[in-house]
Amino acid sequence: AGSIFVPAYAKDVEQIKKKIENKGQEIEKLQKEIDQYNRDLVKEQAKAQTLSHTINQLDLTRKKLLTDIAITDTEIESTNYSIEKVQAEINTITRSIESGTDTIARTIRELDELETKSLVEVVLSTEELSDFWSNIDDLQQFRTVVSEKLIELELLKAELETHKVEKENEKDELLALEDKLVDQKKVVEVNKSEKSTLLRQTNNKESEYQRILREKEAAK
């Protein structure tokens, strides 16, 4: 006879794990892009604060924010897969618990039937008395083993449900971060647009740009 417990859907879980690994590789690649943008920004900031350099900085910042958003979006997808994986494991354990509970109920019924037999019935039956008591012992031991396994499964299920809640909280935090990054990107795009307009107004003359900057500083 096979195990009374439902086998884990290993193939489904492995497929989800593969998706999580792929997302991890995507995040690693995007992180390298961000590192490069950070290096480029440091170089630009080291230069004199001319109009063109300011626009370059804003453009790099915008690209970095876009990549930050892409990373966050990928992390959200990876977290979704993690939640899906945990839920699949919870479902498998739940089915195992249900199967084990049914088995215990059936075993108890069999024990009740055996224990309600009178000694006369046992003697008159073709069954040996030693076999009768052996059957009772076997069923009692089997019930004990299954009960202990069910306790382990219940504990594991509780751990997985806690882990699922943690992942759902992590997803909420990532969604909030993504909203914040999108807002930052909008601010940078407005600043870049303003600087680009200023560049056109000054006909790309740095002296004119510096004059306008001084006027704005003096007006504060």
HUHU-V442600 format. One record per pair of residues at least 12 apart in sequence whose C-alpha atoms are under 7 Angstrom apart, sorted by the first residue. I is the first residue (numbers start at 1). J is the second residue. If there is no record, write none. Layout:
BEGIN
((I	J) (I	J))
END
This chain:
BEGIN
((4	99) (4	100) (5	96) (5	99) (5	100) (6	92) (6	95) (6	96) (8	92) (13	85) (16	81) (16	85) (20	78) (20	81) (23	74) (23	78) (27	71) (27	74) (30	67) (30	71) (34	64) (34	67) (37	60) (37	64) (41	57) (41	60) (44	57) (50	206) (51	206) (51	209) (55	192) (55	195) (58	188) (58	192) (62	185) (62	188) (62	189) (65	181) (65	185) (69	178) (69	181) (72	174) (72	178) (76	171) (76	174) (79	167) (79	171) (83	164) (83	167) (86	160) (86	164) (90	157) (90	160) (93	153) (93	157) (97	150) (97	153) (100	146) (100	150) (104	143) (107	139) (107	143) (111	136) (111	139))
END
